[in-house]
Amino acid sequence: MVCLIHEGGDGRLHFDGINPTERDIAAVLGDNPRTIKKLLAELETAGVFSRDQHDFIISRRVIRELEKVERDTRNGRTGGNPALLNKDLAETGVNPSVKAHIPEARSQRPEDKQPITNSPGVVTADAVPPRYAFEGKTIRLNQKNFDQWVQSHPNLSLMSELFALDEWAGQQKAAGKSWFSAVAGALAKKQRDFNERVGIAKANREAGGSPRARPDMRI
């Protein structure tokens, strides 16, 4: 559902602007409408998602992310975050003084050279970057491959899928197969299945088909 909300682009769960029924959601997710109805009720009772004034399911987290992107875009057009710019100016002035470099202040012992962070989320040049963007028992992806798979599978939660496939990838490796190719193929199939289900649900919605005319996606 989070993938579908991301696909909608506005923080709501919808199919081309139409509020999906439980049967529509079941068709996309490959489950029984009765099960979907029960699970939706549990999620809503627990406050996992909310509904807007038109009864669309909305993700508060996705909406916050969209608002942050819009805010960052506006700040970027004006030269950066105004709060940080003003803070830096107030602390350093227009022409900040140059601090003398003191070599003795830094330990030269190898065991003391640890990654240094000035503040949460800010890493200095001395910090050691992580070797892998994802590291499981078998699946290990560098940042380049991880980013490529994110782009190739926009409707999958890649981290979750990789964790779920890690043990299976180990079995493929033990059998003498390439775990990388096996995992890539498994992800591609999941993406195709997802696209097919979305297409079927949209086609049924546009055709106004009756529930009996809809295919059973549990097969």
Secondary structure as UniProt FT lines:
FT   HELIX           2..8
FT   TURN            16..17
FT   HELIX           22..29
FT   HELIX           33..45
FT   TURN            46..47
FT   STRAND          50..51
FT   TURN            53..54
FT   STRAND          57..58
FT   HELIX           60..77
FT   TURN            78..79
FT   HELIX           82..92
FT   HELIX           103..105
FT   HELIX           110..112
FT   STRAND          117..119
FT   TURN            120..121
FT   STRAND          122..123
FT   TURN            125..126
FT   STRAND          134..135
FT   STRAND          140..141
FT   HELIX           143..152
FT   TURN            154..155
FT   HELIX           158..174
FT   TURN            175..176
FT   HELIX           179..207
FT   HELIX           211..213
FT   TURN            217..218
//
